[in-house]
C-alpha cells in the first residue's frame, strides 16, 4: 500500500483483524488447525484479491507480499493457543469483523481511486473489498453471509466509510489520518448498530 501514500501497516492491520475473525469462526465451528488457517487466510485476503483482480493490479498483492500471507498465519497462531483469552478481550467475532470492515472499505476505495476508477466505482469496490472476505468466510463455515441480511448494518457501514474516504480524496485530503478517520467512522457505525440493534428495513409488508 506504500504506492498509495498509506503506510502498509494500515492494510496489514485490516488483514490481521479479519484473519482473527476467520480463525475464531473456525474455532466456533470446531475445525482443526488446517481449517483455521484456511478461514483466516480467506477472510483476510479474499476481498483484497477480488479488488486487485477487478482493477487489474495483477498478480494481486496477496501473491506478491510475504507479509500478506504471514500476518494471517500469526493471527491463526494467536487464536490457536489463546482463543479463550482473545474471546474475553474482544467478546465476539463480530468485533474483529467490524474493525476489518472499517479498514478494508477505506483502503479498497483509495486503491481504486489510485488506479483511476471513478468515485462511484471506487466506493463500490471499497464495499466489495470490505465484505468479500466475510462472505467467503461465512459460506465456507456453513452460514448465510451476513451481508445478505444486513439487519445490524454490515454493508452500510462499509458504504459510509468508503464514501467518506472517497469524498475526502476527491477534495485533495489524503494521508493516514484521513484514512484512519474514515475507517473509524465505519467501525463506529458497525459497533453502534450491534450495541443498539439498529436495523435496515425489510420489504414492505414483511415482518420480523
C-alpha positions in Angstrom: 0.0 0.0 0.0 3.0 2.3 0.1 2.4 3.3 -3.6 -0.9 4.8 -2.4 0.8 7.0 0.2 -0.7 5.0 3.0 1.5 3.1 5.4 1.5 -0.7 4.7 0.8 -1.1 8.4 -2.8 0.1 7.9 -3.5 -2.6 5.3 -1.8 -5.2 7.4 -3.9 -4.2 10.4 -7.1 -4.9 8.4 -5.6 -8.2 7.3 -4.8 -9.2 10.9 -8.2 -8.4 12.4 -10.0 -10.1 9.5 -7.8 -13.2 9.9 -8.6 -13.2 13.7 -12.3 -13.2 12.9 -11.8 -16.1 10.4 -9.7 -18.1 12.9 -12.3 -17.5 15.7 -15.1 -18.6 13.4 -13.2 -21.8 12.7 -12.8 -22.4 16.5 -16.6 -21.9 16.9 -17.2 -24.5 14.2 -14.7 -26.8 16.0 -12.4 -27.0 12.9 -8.8 -28.2 13.2 -5.7 -26.1 12.6 -5.9 -26.5 8.9 -9.5 -25.2 8.8 -8.4 -22.3 11.0 -5.6 -21.4 8.6 -7.9 -21.6 5.6 -10.6 -19.5 7.1 -8.1 -16.9 8.4 -6.4 -16.6 5.0 -9.6 -16.5 3.0 -11.2 -13.9 5.3 -8.2 -11.7 5.4 -7.3 -11.8 1.7 -10.5 -12.6 -0.2 -11.8 -9.1 -0.5 -8.4 -7.7 -1.5 -7.8 -10.3 -4.1 -11.2 -9.5 -5.7 -10.3 -5.8 -5.6 -7.0 -6.3 -7.3 -8.4 -8.5 -10.0 -11.1 -6.0 -10.8 -8.7 -3.0 -11.1 -6.1 -5.1 -13.0 -3.5 -5.0 -10.2 -2.2 -8.5 -11.0 -0.8 -10.5 -9.6 -2.8 -9.5 -6.5 -0.9 -8.0 -3.6 -1.7 -11.2 -1.6 0.6 -13.1 -4.0 3.5 -10.7 -4.2 4.0 -9.8 -0.5 5.2 -12.2 2.1 3.5 -10.1 4.8 0.1 -10.7 3.4 0.4 -14.4 3.9 2.4 -14.4 7.2 0.1 -12.0 9.1 -2.9 -14.3 8.8 -0.7 -17.2 10.0 0.3 -15.2 13.0 -3.3 -14.3 13.7 -4.1 -18.1 13.5 -1.4 -19.0 15.9 -2.6 -16.3 18.3 -6.2 -17.8 18.2 -5.0 -21.4 18.2 -3.1 -21.0 21.5 -5.1 -18.3 23.2 -8.6 -18.2 21.8 -10.3 -18.1 25.2 -8.3 -15.0 26.1 -8.9 -13.5 22.7 -12.6 -14.1 23.0 -12.6 -12.5 26.5 -10.7 -9.4 25.4 -12.9 -9.0 22.3 -16.2 -10.6 23.3 -17.4 -11.6 19.8 -16.0 -12.4 16.5 -18.0 -9.5 15.1 -15.8 -7.0 16.9 -12.9 -8.1 14.9 -15.0 -8.2 11.8 -16.1 -4.6 12.3 -12.6 -3.5 12.6 -11.6 -5.2 9.4 -14.7 -3.9 7.7 -13.7 -0.3 8.5 -10.1 -0.6 7.4 -10.8 -2.5 4.2 -13.6 -0.4 2.9 -11.2 2.6 3.0 -8.1 1.0 1.7 -10.1 -0.6 -1.1 -11.7 2.7 -2.2 -8.4 4.6 -2.1 -6.6 1.9 -4.1 -9.4 2.0 -6.7 -9.0 5.8 -7.0 -5.3 5.4 -7.3 -5.9 3.1 -10.3 -8.1 5.7 -12.0 -11.6 4.5 -11.2 -14.4 7.0 -10.8 -15.5 8.0 -7.3 -18.7 5.9 -7.7 -16.9 2.8 -8.7 -14.2 3.4 -6.1 -16.9 3.4 -3.4 -18.4 0.1 -4.8 -15.0 -1.5 -4.9 -14.3 -0.4 -1.3 -17.5 -2.1 -0.2 -16.5 -5.3 -2.2 -13.1 -5.2 -0.5 -14.6 -4.9 2.9 -17.3 -7.6 2.6 -15.7 -10.1 0.2 -13.6 -11.9 2.8 -16.5 -12.1 5.2 -18.8 -13.5 2.6 -16.3 -16.3 1.8 -15.7 -17.0 5.5 -19.4 -17.3 6.1 -20.0 -19.5 3.1 -17.1 -21.8 3.9 -18.2 -22.1 7.5 -21.8 -23.0 6.6 -23.5 -19.7 7.3 -25.6 -17.3 5.3 -23.3 -14.4 4.5 -24.1 -11.5 6.9 -24.2 -9.0 4.0 -27.3 -10.8 2.6 -29.3 -9.9 5.7 -27.9 -6.6 6.7 -30.1 -6.5 9.8 -27.4 -5.0 12.0 -25.8 -2.8 9.4 -22.9 -4.7 7.8 -22.7 -3.4 4.3 -24.0 0.0 5.1 -21.1 1.0 7.4 -18.6 0.0 4.7 -20.5 2.1 2.2 -20.4 5.1 4.6 -16.6 4.6 5.2 -15.8 4.2 1.5 -17.9 7.2 0.6 -16.3 9.5 3.1 -12.8 8.4 2.2 -13.5 8.9 -1.5 -15.1 12.3 -0.9 -12.1 13.5 1.1 -9.7 12.1 -1.5 -11.5 14.0 -4.2 -11.1 17.2 -2.1 -7.4 16.6 -2.0 -7.3 15.4 1.6 -5.0 12.3 1.6 -2.9 10.6 4.2 -3.1 8.1 7.0 -5.1 10.3 9.4 -7.9 10.9 6.8 -7.9 7.1 6.0 -7.9 6.2 9.7 -10.7 8.6 10.5 -12.9 7.2 7.7 -12.2 3.7 8.9 -13.1 4.6 12.4 -16.4 6.1 11.2 -17.3 2.8 9.6 -16.1 0.8 12.6 -18.1 3.0 15.0 -21.2 2.8 12.9 -21.0 -1.0 12.9 -20.4 -1.2 16.6 -23.3 1.2 17.3 -25.6 -1.0 15.2 -24.5 -4.0 17.2 -24.9 -2.2 20.5 -28.3 -0.6 19.9 -29.7 -3.2 17.4 -30.0 -0.7 14.5 -31.5 -2.4 11.5 -32.1 -1.9 7.9 -35.8 -2.2 6.8 -37.3 -5.3 5.2 -39.5 -5.1 2.1 -42.9 -3.6 2.8 -45.3 -6.0 4.5 -42.5 -8.4 5.6 -42.5 -8.7 9.3 -39.6 -9.7 11.6 
